[in-house]
Amino acid sequence: MSRTCCCYDNAPMESFFHTLEVELVHQRRWATRDEARRDLFAYIAGSYNRQRVHSALGYIAPERVEQNAS
């Protein structure tokens, strides 16, 4: 985080948390914290990091970039 009133450093995290809330958090309720942690980890490691398209990669999923590189 940067100094007060510098919003640009927070923009990537705000975008991530918005996506997380829309695609996962607002879609269900969890009975326990462990269940929530498990689902959050599965979403981030399994879907967000591997399958979502990223603008830095030319709007291609990271798995596809790795397949094309090999």
N, CA, C and O atoms as a MOPAC input file, in Angstrom:
PM7 MOZYME 1SCF
protein

 N      0.83600 1    -1.16900 1     0.00000 1
 C      0.00000 1     0.00000 1     0.00000 1
 C      0.88600 1     1.23900 1     0.00000 1
 O      1.98900 1     1.24000 1     0.54700 1
 N      0.39200 1     2.25500 1    -0.60400 1
 C      1.16500 1     3.48000 1    -0.70700 1
 C      0.62900 1     4.52600 1     0.25700 1
 O     -0.13700 1     4.23500 1     1.17500 1
 N      1.05400 1     5.73000 1     0.01400 1
 C      0.59200 1     6.84300 1     0.84800 1
 C     -0.89700 1     7.07200 1     0.67600 1
 O     -1.51200 1     6.56700 1    -0.26300 1
 N     -1.45800 1     7.82600 1     1.57600 1
 C     -2.86700 1     8.19200 1     1.52900 1
 C     -3.17600 1     8.92600 1     0.23200 1
 O     -2.36600 1     9.72100 1    -0.24500 1
 N     -4.32000 1     8.66700 1    -0.32500 1
 C     -4.83300 1     9.32000 1    -1.54700 1
 C     -4.16400 1     8.84900 1    -2.81900 1
 O     -4.31900 1     9.49600 1    -3.85500 1
 N     -3.43100 1     7.75900 1    -2.79000 1
 C     -2.84000 1     7.20300 1    -4.00800 1
 C     -3.57900 1     5.90400 1    -4.31300 1
 O     -3.22600 1     4.84100 1    -3.80500 1
 N     -4.59900 1     6.00600 1    -5.14300 1
 C     -5.48900 1     4.86700 1    -5.37200 1
 C     -4.92700 1     3.83300 1    -6.34100 1
 O     -5.44000 1     2.71500 1    -6.38300 1
 N     -3.91500 1     4.14900 1    -7.10600 1
 C     -3.46100 1     3.25300 1    -8.15800 1
 C     -2.84700 1     1.96200 1    -7.63500 1
 O     -2.94500 1     0.93200 1    -8.30200 1
 N     -2.21800 1     1.98400 1    -6.46600 1
 C     -1.63200 1     0.76500 1    -5.92000 1
 C     -2.70400 1    -0.22900 1    -5.49900 1
 O     -2.46200 1    -1.43500 1    -5.52300 1
 N     -3.87300 1     0.24500 1    -5.11800 1
 C     -4.93100 1    -0.63100 1    -4.63400 1
 C     -5.80900 1    -1.17500 1    -5.76300 1
 O     -6.57200 1    -2.11400 1    -5.53800 1
 N     -5.72400 1    -0.62500 1    -6.93800 1
 C     -6.62200 1    -1.00300 1    -8.02900 1
 C     -6.57600 1    -2.49900 1    -8.36600 1
 O     -7.64200 1    -3.09500 1    -8.51700 1
 N     -5.41800 1    -3.13300 1    -8.49100 1
 C     -5.42000 1    -4.57400 1    -8.80800 1
 C     -6.09500 1    -5.41600 1    -7.73400 1
 O     -6.82900 1    -6.35100 1    -8.05200 1
 N     -5.85400 1    -5.09300 1    -6.46000 1
 C     -6.48000 1    -5.87100 1    -5.38400 1
 C     -7.97200 1    -5.61500 1    -5.32000 1
 O     -8.74200 1    -6.54100 1    -5.06300 1
 N     -8.40100 1    -4.38600 1    -5.54700 1
 C     -9.82900 1    -4.10300 1    -5.55700 1
 C    -10.51600 1    -4.85700 1    -6.68400 1
 O    -11.63300 1    -5.34600 1    -6.51300 1
 N     -9.86300 1    -4.95600 1    -7.82400 1
 C    -10.41100 1    -5.71400 1    -8.94700 1
 C    -10.51700 1    -7.19300 1    -8.59600 1
 O    -11.53100 1    -7.83000 1    -8.88200 1
 N     -9.47200 1    -7.74200 1    -7.97800 1
 C     -9.48000 1    -9.14600 1    -7.57900 1
 C    -10.60700 1    -9.42200 1    -6.58300 1
 O    -11.37200 1   -10.37200 1    -6.75500 1
 N    -10.70900 1    -8.59000 1    -5.53800 1
 C    -11.73400 1    -8.82200 1    -4.53100 1
 C    -13.14000 1    -8.66900 1    -5.09700 1
 O    -14.05500 1    -9.37500 1    -4.67400 1
 N    -13.32100 1    -7.76800 1    -6.03800 1
 C    -14.62900 1    -7.64500 1    -6.68500 1
 C    -14.97100 1    -8.93200 1    -7.43400 1
 O    -16.08200 1    -9.45000 1    -7.31400 1
 N    -14.02700 1    -9.43600 1    -8.19700 1
 C    -14.24400 1   -10.68100 1    -8.94200 1
 C    -14.52100 1   -11.83700 1    -7.98200 1
 O    -15.43200 1   -12.63200 1    -8.21700 1
 N    -13.75600 1   -11.93500 1    -6.92100 1
 C    -13.94700 1   -12.98400 1    -5.92500 1
 C    -15.34400 1   -12.91800 1    -5.31800 1
 O    -16.01600 1   -13.94100 1    -5.18300 1
 N    -15.77600 1   -11.72600 1    -4.95500 1
 C    -17.10000 1   -11.58100 1    -4.35700 1
 C    -18.21300 1   -11.94400 1    -5.33600 1
 O    -19.16400 1   -12.63600 1    -4.97000 1
 N    -18.09900 1   -11.48100 1    -6.56900 1
 C    -19.14900 1   -11.73400 1    -7.55400 1
 C    -19.21400 1   -13.21400 1    -7.93300 1
 O    -20.30100 1   -13.78500 1    -8.01800 1
 N    -18.06300 1   -13.83200 1    -8.15900 1
 C    -18.04300 1   -15.20400 1    -8.66600 1
 C    -18.14200 1   -16.27400 1    -7.58300 1
 O    -18.51300 1   -17.40900 1    -7.88500 1
 N    -17.82200 1   -15.94600 1    -6.33000 1
 C    -17.82300 1   -16.98800 1    -5.30600 1
 C    -18.57200 1   -16.58100 1    -4.04000 1
 O    -19.52300 1   -17.25600 1    -3.64500 1
 N    -18.16900 1   -15.52100 1    -3.41700 1
 C    -18.66000 1   -15.19900 1    -2.07400 1
 C    -20.15800 1   -14.94700 1    -2.04900 1
 O    -20.84500 1   -15.45800 1    -1.16400 1
 N    -20.68100 1   -14.18200 1    -2.98500 1
 C    -22.10700 1   -13.87100 1    -2.97300 1
 C    -22.96800 1   -15.02300 1    -3.50600 1
 O    -24.19500 1   -14.92900 1    -3.49400 1
 N    -22.34900 1   -16.08700 1    -3.96300 1
 C    -23.09300 1   -17.20700 1    -4.52200 1
 C    -23.48400 1   -18.25000 1    -3.48200 1
 O    -24.36800 1   -19.06600 1    -3.73800 1
 N    -22.84800 1   -18.24200 1    -2.31800 1
 C    -23.18100 1   -19.26600 1    -1.32300 1
 C    -22.83800 1   -18.84600 1     0.08800 1
 O    -22.19300 1   -17.82100 1     0.30800 1
 N    -23.27900 1   -19.65100 1     1.04500 1
 C    -22.96000 1   -19.46700 1     2.45400 1
 C    -22.25200 1   -20.73100 1     2.93700 1
 O    -22.56200 1   -21.83800 1     2.49600 1
 N    -21.30400 1   -20.54900 1     3.84100 1
 C    -20.55300 1   -21.67300 1     4.35800 1
 C    -20.96100 1   -21.95900 1     5.79000 1
 O    -21.29300 1   -21.04700 1     6.54800 1
 N    -20.93400 1   -23.22600 1     6.15100 1
 C    -21.29900 1   -23.63200 1     7.51700 1
 C    -20.13800 1   -23.40000 1     8.48200 1
 O    -20.35900 1   -23.06700 1     9.64600 1
 N    -18.90000 1   -23.57400 1     8.00700 1
 C    -17.72900 1   -23.41200 1     8.86900 1
 C    -16.67000 1   -22.57300 1     8.17100 1
 O    -16.69600 1   -22.40300 1     6.95200 1
 N    -15.74700 1   -22.05600 1     8.95400 1
 C    -14.63000 1   -21.29200 1     8.38200 1
 C    -13.71900 1   -22.19100 1     7.54800 1
 O    -13.20300 1   -21.77500 1     6.51100 1
 N    -13.52900 1   -23.41700 1     8.00500 1
 C    -12.68200 1   -24.34300 1     7.24600 1
 C    -13.25600 1   -24.61200 1     5.86100 1
 O    -12.51600 1   -24.69300 1     4.88200 1
 N    -14.55600 1   -24.74900 1     5.78300 1
 C    -15.21400 1   -24.95600 1     4.49500 1
 C    -15.01600 1   -23.72800 1     3.59400 1
 O    -14.76200 1   -23.86900 1     2.39800 1
 N    -15.13100 1   -22.55600 1     4.15800 1
 C    -14.92200 1   -21.32000 1     3.39300 1
 C    -13.47500 1   -21.21700 1     2.92000 1
 O    -13.22500 1   -20.87300 1     1.76400 1
 N    -12.52600 1   -21.51000 1     3.80000 1
 C    -11.10300 1   -21.47200 1     3.42100 1
 C    -10.81700 1   -22.44500 1     2.28100 1
 O    -10.10100 1   -22.11200 1     1.33700 1
 N    -11.37600 1   -23.63800 1     2.37300 1
 C    -11.16400 1   -24.65800 1     1.33600 1
 C    -11.70600 1   -24.18400 1    -0.00900 1
 O    -11.04300 1   -24.33300 1    -1.03500 1
 N    -12.91300 1   -23.61200 1    -0.00400 1
 C    -13.50100 1   -23.11600 1    -1.24800 1
 C    -12.73900 1   -21.92400 1    -1.81400 1
 O    -12.55000 1   -21.82100 1    -3.02600 1
 N    -12.30100 1   -21.02100 1    -0.93000 1
 C    -11.52300 1   -19.86600 1    -1.39500 1
 C    -10.20900 1   -20.31100 1    -2.01100 1
 O     -9.82000 1   -19.81400 1    -3.06800 1
 N     -9.52100 1   -21.24200 1    -1.36200 1
 C     -8.27200 1   -21.74600 1    -1.92100 1
 C     -8.50400 1   -22.42400 1    -3.26500 1
 O     -7.74800 1   -22.20900 1    -4.21300 1
 N     -9.54800 1   -23.24200 1    -3.34900 1
 C     -9.85100 1   -23.93500 1    -4.60500 1
 C    -10.16700 1   -22.93700 1    -5.71200 1
 O     -9.76300 1   -23.13900 1    -6.85800 1
 N    -10.88100 1   -21.86900 1    -5.38800 1
 C    -11.20800 1   -20.85500 1    -6.39700 1
 C     -9.95000 1   -20.14400 1    -6.87500 1
 O     -9.73700 1   -19.99500 1    -8.07800 1
 N     -9.11900 1   -19.70500 1    -5.94000 1
 C     -7.93900 1   -18.92600 1    -6.30800 1
 C     -6.92400 1   -19.79900 1    -7.04200 1
 O     -6.43500 1   -19.41200 1    -8.10300 1
 N     -6.60600 1   -20.95200 1    -6.50100 1
 C     -5.58700 1   -21.81600 1    -7.09800 1
 C     -6.08800 1   -22.54300 1    -8.33400 1
 O     -5.32700 1   -22.77300 1    -9.27300 1
 N     -7.35300 1   -22.90200 1    -8.33900 1
 C     -7.86400 1   -23.71500 1    -9.43000 1
 C     -8.46900 1   -22.94700 1   -10.57400 1
 O     -8.35000 1   -23.36400 1   -11.72600 1
 N     -9.11100 1   -21.84300 1   -10.29300 1
 C     -9.82200 1   -21.12400 1   -11.34600 1
 C     -9.18000 1   -19.78500 1   -11.66100 1
 O     -8.82800 1   -19.51800 1   -12.81000 1
 N     -9.02400 1   -18.94600 1   -10.65200 1
 C     -8.56200 1   -17.58600 1   -10.89900 1
 C     -7.14700 1   -17.56500 1   -11.46700 1
 O     -6.89700 1   -16.87300 1   -12.45400 1
 N     -6.23400 1   -18.29300 1   -10.87900 1
 C     -4.84700 1   -18.25100 1   -11.31600 1
 C     -4.58100 1   -19.04500 1   -12.59300 1
 O     -3.64400 1   -18.72100 1   -13.32200 1
 N     -5.36900 1   -20.06400 1   -12.88200 1
 C     -5.08100 1   -20.92700 1   -14.01900 1
 C     -5.95000 1   -20.67700 1   -15.24300 1
 O     -5.45000 1   -20.70000 1   -16.36800 1
 N     -7.23600 1   -20.43800 1   -15.04300 1
 C     -8.15500 1   -20.44000 1   -16.16700 1
 C     -8.65000 1   -19.06600 1   -16.59300 1
 O     -9.03700 1   -18.88600 1   -17.74800 1
 N     -8.64700 1   -18.08700 1   -15.68300 1
 C     -9.14400 1   -16.75500 1   -16.04500 1
 C     -8.17900 1   -16.09300 1   -17.01100 1
 O     -6.96200 1   -16.20400 1   -16.86000 1
 N     -8.72400 1   -15.40800 1   -17.99900 1
 C     -7.86400 1   -14.68600 1   -18.93500 1
 C     -7.27100 1   -13.47200 1   -18.23000 1
 O     -7.91400 1   -12.86500 1   -17.37500 1
 N     -6.04100 1   -13.12500 1   -18.59500 1
 C     -5.33200 1   -12.00500 1   -17.97600 1
 C     -4.90700 1   -11.02800 1   -19.06200 1
 O     -4.38900 1   -11.42400 1   -20.10500 1
 N     -5.13200 1    -9.75700 1   -18.80300 1
 C     -4.78100 1    -8.73400 1   -19.78900 1
 C     -3.27100 1    -8.68700 1   -20.03300 1
 O     -2.84200 1    -8.38900 1   -21.14700 1
 N     -2.46700 1    -8.97200 1   -19.02200 1
 C     -1.01400 1    -8.94700 1   -19.18000 1
 C     -0.51600 1   -10.05500 1   -20.11300 1
 O      0.59700 1    -9.97700 1   -20.63400 1
 N     -1.33200 1   -11.07600 1   -20.31900 1
 C     -0.95800 1   -12.18900 1   -21.19500 1
 C     -1.67300 1   -12.11400 1   -22.53900 1
 O     -1.73800 1   -13.10400 1   -23.26800 1
 N     -2.20200 1   -10.95500 1   -22.86200 1
 C     -2.91800 1   -10.81500 1   -24.12200 1
 C     -4.29100 1   -11.45700 1   -24.07900 1
 O     -4.78100 1   -11.96300 1   -25.08800 1
 N     -4.91000 1   -11.43600 1   -22.90600 1
 C     -6.24600 1   -12.02400 1   -22.69200 1
 C     -6.28300 1   -13.51300 1   -23.01800 1
 O     -7.22400 1   -14.01500 1   -23.63200 1
 N     -5.23100 1   -14.20000 1   -22.58800 1
 C     -5.12900 1   -15.64700 1   -22.72300 1
 C     -4.95900 1   -16.22500 1   -21.32500 1
 O     -4.30400 1   -15.61700 1   -20.47900 1
 N     -5.54000 1   -17.38300 1   -21.07900 1
 C     -5.41300 1   -18.04000 1   -19.77500 1
 C     -3.97300 1   -18.49900 1   -19.56100 1
 O     -3.31700 1   -18.92400 1   -20.51100 1
 N     -3.47300 1   -18.42000 1   -18.32800 1
 C     -2.09000 1   -18.83500 1   -18.05400 1
 C     -1.79400 1   -20.27000 1   -18.46200 1
 O     -0.69300 1   -20.55000 1   -18.93600 1
 N     -2.74300 1   -21.18900 1   -18.29300 1
 C     -2.50500 1   -22.57100 1   -18.71800 1
 C     -2.24600 1   -22.65100 1   -20.21500 1
 O     -1.37800 1   -23.40000 1   -20.66300 1
 N     -3.00000 1   -21.87900 1   -20.98500 1
 C     -2.84200 1   -21.87800 1   -22.44700 1
 C     -1.48000 1   -21.30400 1   -22.83200 1
 O     -0.83400 1   -21.80000 1   -23.75600 1
 N     -1.04100 1   -20.25700 1   -22.12300 1
 C      0.28800 1   -19.66100 1   -22.39100 1
 C      1.37700 1   -20.68000 1   -22.14200 1
 O      2.31000 1   -20.79500 1   -22.93700 1
 N      1.27300 1   -21.42800 1   -21.04700 1
 C      2.26300 1   -22.45600 1   -20.74900 1
 C      2.25800 1   -23.56900 1   -21.78500 1
 O      3.32000 1   -24.06800 1   -22.15800 1
 N      1.07300 1   -23.96800 1   -22.25600 1
 C      0.97600 1   -25.00900 1   -23.28500 1
 C      1.61600 1   -24.54100 1   -24.58200 1
 O      2.30600 1   -25.31100 1   -25.25100 1
 N      1.38900 1   -23.28000 1   -24.93900 1
 C      1.93300 1   -22.73400 1   -26.18100 1
 C      3.45300 1   -22.59000 1   -26.10900 1
 O      4.12800 1   -22.66700 1   -27.13500 1
 N      3.99700 1   -22.38100 1   -24.91000 1
 C      5.43400 1   -22.18700 1   -24.74000 1
 C      6.20000 1   -23.49900 1   -24.86900 1
 O      7.37800 1   -23.50000 1   -25.22500 1
 N      5.54100 1   -24.60500 1   -24.58500 1
 C      6.27200 1   -25.87800 1   -24.62400 1
 C      6.13800 1   -26.58800 1   -25.94400 1
 O      6.69800 1   -27.67000 1   -26.12200 1

